[in-house]
Amino acid sequence: MDPKISVIVPVYKVEPYLHKCIDSILAQTFSYFELILVDDGSPDRCGEICDHYAKSDPRVKVIHKENGGLSSARNAGLKMAKGQYIGFVDSDDYIDKKMYEILYTSAKLHSSDVVVCDVVKVDADKKTVLKEWGNKEYCLENYTNIEALNKLYLPNGSRSTFDPMGRSAERWIFAVNKLYKRSIFQTLQYKEGRIYEDELIVHKIYYQSTKVTSISAKLYYYVQRPNSIVYSPFSIKKFDRVYALKDRAEFFKTIRQKKLHEKAFKCYIEVFIWNYLVARSQLKGVDNELIHLKKSIKKDMKTLIKNPYISWKQKVMVALLIISPSIYVYVSNEKGKWFLKAT
């Protein structure tokens, strides 16, 4: 009998965190799942740890592969997956024991293509005692694909009229705090060789969905560790997020979602400005990349001028940046922060 859920865990250089992650999955109150551990060429003992779990629990499957990055590992897991639904867990995180019971029950009850739960951020260097969810009540809301796509533009960390429960955009972007119908990935896969892989695919996942269910239960524990990709020093690879957001804006234009395109374009411009100025001040040998990016913005000036979500002050500053980045920095006085604050 095929499992109801396939839980895919990419594994790379997380030896101190791996046991806690795997144990939290195997302790689920919902037991009809397979756990696919993808050893992505990890140079430490992670591969051995994965094999040990596979020998002791028949639900555990292990893939050993050459290092290809997070997207490559997720795609390898998807190829092996047999479950009706897919879940992803990062190997340095852990989950509440009722997470998949709640997500699966909600998915079946509401015929949902995607179910989203809340995330708790945990400091890796502090011993945090977290209470299990247990039988607490939680709020549940159903959305169409377009309504879910608009959630990508909630203000992070603040309340919004679009989301009365006050949740931020982050929870809608993460890949890991969700349960997906496997059929979604018949035509989609993670783009390999890029970071910010969640930003590259999340809008396509929601667009392919008929119903997206959101629950307020805090079931996924996202461990903040200083040596993770997110907290690594700035490098040219961080521009992957700029390209991902530009691709999303173009996607919304292609599907003729005007308001979503305008929101996405504003987000892309803001992230571009910040990354451009940081790269210009901190990195060497990136002139060609920066020239290419600035040219792409120049081509989109007509779109920028017409965008109702971008203030006239911001439009002036973008034009100034294209003309002379040095003058822009002098005028803004805070290397781009002025742009983000302008209204």
C-alpha positions as CSV (number, residue, x, y, z in Angstrom):
1,M,0.0,0.0,0.0
2,D,1.4,3.4,-1.1
3,P,2.0,6.0,1.7
4,K,-0.4,8.9,2.0
5,I,2.5,11.4,2.4
6,S,6.1,11.5,1.1
7,V,8.3,13.7,3.4
8,I,11.4,14.8,1.6
9,V,14.5,15.9,3.6
10,P,17.6,17.1,1.7
11,V,20.6,16.5,3.9
12,Y,24.0,18.3,3.7
13,K,26.5,19.2,6.4
14,V,23.9,19.2,9.2
15,E,25.3,16.5,11.5
16,P,24.6,18.3,14.8
17,Y,20.9,18.9,13.8
18,L,20.0,15.8,11.8
19,H,18.9,13.4,14.7
20,K,16.4,16.0,16.1
21,C,15.0,16.6,12.6
22,I,14.5,12.9,11.7
23,D,13.2,12.0,15.2
24,S,10.6,14.7,15.0
25,I,9.3,13.3,11.7
26,L,9.2,9.7,12.8
27,A,7.3,10.7,16.0
28,Q,4.4,12.0,14.0
29,T,0.9,11.0,15.2
30,F,0.1,10.5,11.5
31,S,2.0,7.3,10.6
32,Y,1.1,6.6,6.9
33,F,4.1,8.3,5.4
34,E,7.4,7.6,3.8
35,L,10.5,9.6,4.8
36,I,12.9,10.2,1.9
37,L,16.3,11.3,3.2
38,V,18.4,12.7,0.3
39,D,22.1,12.6,1.2
40,D,23.4,15.4,-1.1
41,G,27.0,14.3,-1.0
42,S,27.4,15.4,2.6
43,P,31.1,15.2,3.6
44,D,30.4,14.5,7.3
45,R,28.6,11.5,8.9
46,C,25.1,12.5,7.7
47,G,25.0,9.7,5.1
48,E,25.8,7.1,7.8
49,I,23.1,8.6,10.1
50,C,20.5,8.4,7.3
51,D,21.4,4.7,6.6
52,H,21.1,3.9,10.3
53,Y,17.5,5.2,10.4
54,A,16.7,3.3,7.2
55,K,17.7,0.0,8.9
56,S,15.6,0.7,11.9
57,D,12.4,2.0,10.4
58,P,10.9,0.6,7.1
59,R,9.3,4.0,6.4
60,V,12.7,5.6,5.8
61,K,14.3,5.6,2.3
62,V,17.7,7.0,1.6
63,I,19.1,8.5,-1.6
64,H,22.9,9.0,-1.8
65,K,23.9,11.4,-4.6
66,E,26.6,13.8,-5.6
67,N,26.3,17.3,-4.2
68,G,24.0,19.4,-6.4
69,G,22.3,21.7,-3.9
70,L,19.0,21.9,-2.2
71,S,16.9,22.1,-5.4
72,S,18.7,19.1,-6.9
73,A,18.0,17.1,-3.7
74,R,14.4,18.0,-3.6
75,N,14.0,17.0,-7.2
76,A,15.6,13.6,-6.5
77,G,13.2,13.0,-3.7
78,L,10.2,14.0,-5.8
79,K,11.3,11.4,-8.4
80,M,11.2,8.6,-5.8
81,A,8.0,9.8,-3.9
82,K,4.9,7.6,-3.9
83,G,2.7,9.5,-1.6
84,Q,-0.6,11.3,-2.6
85,Y,0.9,14.4,-0.9
86,I,4.3,15.9,-0.6
87,G,6.0,17.5,2.4
88,F,9.4,19.1,2.7
89,V,11.5,19.5,5.8
90,D,14.9,21.1,6.0
91,S,17.4,18.9,7.8
92,D,18.4,21.5,10.4
93,D,14.7,22.2,11.4
94,Y,12.1,20.0,13.2
95,I,8.4,19.8,13.4
96,D,5.5,19.3,15.9
97,K,4.4,15.7,16.3
98,K,0.9,16.6,15.0
99,M,2.0,18.6,12.0
100,Y,1.2,16.1,9.3
101,E,-1.9,14.8,11.0
102,I,-3.3,18.4,11.0
103,L,-2.2,19.2,7.5
104,Y,-3.4,15.9,6.0
105,T,-6.8,16.1,7.7
106,S,-7.3,19.7,6.5
107,A,-6.2,18.8,2.9
108,K,-8.7,15.9,2.7
109,L,-11.6,17.7,4.5
110,H,-11.3,20.8,2.2
111,S,-10.0,19.1,-1.0
112,S,-7.0,21.4,-0.8
113,D,-4.1,21.4,-3.2
114,V,-1.9,23.1,-0.7
115,V,-2.2,23.5,3.1
116,V,0.0,26.1,4.9
117,C,0.7,26.2,8.6
118,D,2.5,28.7,10.8
119,V,6.3,28.8,11.5
120,V,8.2,29.3,14.8
121,K,11.7,30.7,14.4
122,V,14.1,29.1,16.9
123,D,17.6,30.3,17.7
124,A,20.1,27.5,17.1
125,D,22.4,28.7,19.9
126,K,19.7,28.9,22.6
127,K,17.9,26.0,24.3
128,T,14.3,26.8,23.6
129,V,11.5,24.8,25.2
130,L,8.5,24.7,22.9
131,K,5.2,23.4,23.9
132,E,3.6,20.8,21.6
133,W,0.5,21.9,19.8
134,G,-1.6,19.2,21.4
135,N,-5.3,19.8,21.0
136,K,-5.2,23.6,20.8
137,E,-7.7,25.3,18.5
138,Y,-6.6,27.0,15.4
139,C,-8.2,29.3,12.7
140,L,-8.6,27.9,9.2
141,E,-9.2,29.8,5.9
142,N,-9.6,28.7,2.3
143,Y,-8.4,30.7,-0.7
144,T,-8.5,30.6,-4.4
145,N,-5.2,30.5,-6.3
146,I,-5.2,34.3,-7.0
147,E,-6.1,35.1,-3.4
148,A,-3.2,32.9,-2.3
149,L,-0.8,34.7,-4.7
150,N,-1.8,38.0,-3.2
151,K,-0.6,36.7,0.2
152,L,3.0,36.8,-1.2
153,Y,2.8,40.6,-0.8
154,L,1.7,40.9,2.8
155,P,3.9,43.2,4.9
156,N,6.4,41.0,6.8
157,G,6.0,41.1,10.5
158,S,2.9,43.3,10.6
159,R,-0.8,43.1,10.5
160,S,-2.7,43.6,7.3
161,T,-6.3,44.1,6.1
162,F,-5.5,41.2,3.7
163,D,-4.8,38.8,6.5
164,P,-6.8,39.5,9.7
165,M,-4.7,37.0,11.7
166,G,-1.6,39.2,11.1
167,R,0.6,36.7,9.5
168,S,3.4,37.8,7.2
169,A,4.4,37.0,3.6
170,E,7.2,34.7,4.7
171,R,5.0,31.8,5.7
172,W,3.4,31.9,2.2
173,I,6.8,31.7,0.5
174,F,8.6,28.9,2.5
175,A,8.4,25.4,0.9
176,V,8.7,23.6,4.2
177,N,5.6,24.5,6.2
178,K,3.2,23.0,3.7
179,L,1.6,19.9,2.4
180,Y,1.1,19.6,-1.4
181,K,-0.8,17.4,-3.7
182,R,1.8,15.4,-5.6
183,S,0.1,16.1,-8.9
184,I,1.4,19.7,-8.6
185,F,4.9,18.5,-9.2
186,Q,4.1,16.6,-12.4
187,T,4.9,19.7,-14.4
188,L,7.0,21.7,-11.9
189,Q,10.4,21.1,-10.4
190,Y,12.9,23.2,-8.4
191,K,15.4,25.1,-10.5
192,E,18.8,23.7,-9.8
193,G,22.0,25.6,-9.3
194,R,20.2,28.6,-7.7
195,I,19.6,29.8,-4.2
196,Y,16.3,31.3,-3.1
197,E,14.7,28.3,-4.7
198,D,11.4,28.8,-2.9
199,E,11.0,32.3,-4.5
200,L,11.5,30.8,-7.9
201,I,8.6,28.3,-7.8
202,V,6.1,29.3,-5.1
203,H,4.0,31.5,-7.5
204,K,3.7,28.7,-10.0
205,I,2.6,26.2,-7.3
206,Y,-0.2,28.5,-6.1
207,Y,-1.3,29.3,-9.6
208,Q,-1.7,25.6,-10.4
209,S,-3.8,25.2,-7.3
210,T,-7.6,25.3,-7.1
211,K,-7.8,25.7,-3.3
212,V,-5.2,26.7,-0.8
213,T,-5.9,26.2,2.9
214,S,-4.2,28.2,5.6
215,I,-4.2,27.2,9.3
216,S,-2.9,29.3,12.2
217,A,-1.3,26.3,14.0
218,K,2.4,26.9,14.7
219,L,3.8,23.4,13.7
220,Y,7.1,24.0,11.9
221,Y,10.2,25.0,13.8
222,Y,12.6,26.9,11.6
223,V,16.1,26.9,13.2
224,Q,18.1,30.1,12.7
225,R,21.8,29.1,12.5
226,P,24.5,31.6,11.6
227,N,26.3,29.5,9.0
228,S,23.1,28.9,6.9
229,I,22.8,30.3,3.3
230,V,20.4,33.0,4.5
231,Y,22.9,34.4,7.0
232,S,26.0,33.9,4.9
233,P,28.1,36.9,3.8
234,F,26.8,38.8,0.8
235,S,27.9,37.4,-2.5
236,I,26.9,37.7,-6.1
237,K,24.8,34.5,-5.6
238,K,22.4,36.7,-3.5
239,F,21.3,38.1,-6.9
240,D,19.4,34.9,-7.5
241,R,16.6,36.5,-5.5
242,V,16.5,39.5,-7.8
243,Y,16.2,37.2,-10.8
244,A,13.6,35.1,-9.1
245,L,11.4,38.2,-8.3
246,K,11.9,39.5,-11.9
247,D,10.8,36.1,-13.2
248,R,7.7,36.3,-11.0
249,A,6.7,39.7,-12.2
250,E,7.1,38.5,-15.8
251,F,5.0,35.4,-14.9
252,F,2.1,37.5,-13.7
253,K,2.3,39.7,-16.8
254,T,2.1,36.5,-18.9
255,I,-1.0,35.3,-17.1
256,R,-2.6,38.8,-17.4
257,Q,-2.8,39.4,-13.6
258,K,-2.3,43.2,-13.7
259,K,-2.4,44.0,-10.0
260,L,-0.2,41.0,-9.1
261,H,2.3,42.1,-11.8
262,E,2.4,45.6,-10.3
263,K,2.9,44.3,-6.8
264,A,5.6,41.9,-8.0
265,F,7.4,44.5,-10.0
266,K,7.5,46.9,-7.0
267,C,9.0,44.0,-4.9
268,Y,11.5,43.2,-7.6
269,I,12.6,46.9,-7.9
270,E,13.1,47.2,-4.1
271,V,15.2,44.0,-3.8
272,F,17.2,45.0,-6.9
273,I,18.0,48.4,-5.4
274,W,19.3,47.0,-2.2
275,N,21.3,44.2,-3.8
276,Y,22.8,46.5,-6.4
277,L,24.1,49.0,-3.9
278,V,25.4,46.4,-1.5
279,A,27.2,44.6,-4.3
280,R,28.6,47.9,-5.6
281,S,30.0,48.8,-2.2
282,Q,31.2,45.4,-1.0
283,L,32.1,43.2,-4.0
284,K,34.8,43.4,-6.6
285,G,34.7,42.0,-10.2
286,V,30.9,42.4,-10.5
287,D,30.8,45.3,-12.8
288,N,29.5,43.3,-15.8
289,E,26.7,41.8,-13.7
290,L,25.7,45.2,-12.3
291,I,25.7,46.8,-15.8
292,H,23.4,43.9,-17.1
293,L,21.0,44.4,-14.2
294,K,20.9,48.2,-14.6
295,K,20.1,47.7,-18.3
296,S,17.2,45.4,-17.5
297,I,15.8,48.1,-15.2
298,K,16.2,50.7,-17.9
299,K,14.2,48.6,-20.3
300,D,11.4,48.5,-17.7
301,M,11.2,52.2,-17.0
302,K,7.8,52.6,-18.7
303,T,6.4,49.8,-16.5
304,L,7.9,51.5,-13.4
305,I,6.5,54.9,-14.3
306,K,3.0,53.5,-14.7
307,N,3.1,51.4,-11.5
308,P,0.6,52.7,-8.9
309,Y,2.3,50.9,-6.0
310,I,5.6,52.8,-6.5
311,S,5.6,56.5,-5.3
312,W,6.9,59.3,-7.5
313,K,9.8,59.8,-5.2
314,Q,10.8,56.2,-5.6
315,K,10.5,56.5,-9.4
316,V,12.8,59.6,-9.4
317,M,15.4,57.7,-7.3
318,V,15.4,54.7,-9.6
319,A,15.9,57.0,-12.6
320,L,18.7,58.7,-10.7
321,L,20.3,55.3,-10.0
322,I,20.3,54.5,-13.7
323,I,21.8,57.8,-14.6
324,S,24.5,57.9,-11.9
325,P,24.8,55.4,-9.0
326,S,27.3,57.6,-7.3
327,I,24.9,60.6,-7.2
328,Y,22.1,58.3,-6.1
329,V,24.2,57.2,-3.1
330,Y,25.0,60.8,-2.2
331,V,21.4,61.9,-2.4
332,S,19.9,59.0,-0.6
333,N,22.6,59.2,2.1
334,E,21.9,55.7,3.3
335,K,22.7,53.5,0.4
336,G,19.2,52.8,-0.8
337,K,17.3,52.9,2.5
338,W,15.7,56.2,1.3
339,F,14.1,54.4,-1.5
340,L,12.5,51.8,0.7
341,K,11.2,54.5,3.1
342,A,9.9,56.8,0.4
343,T,6.1,57.2,0.2
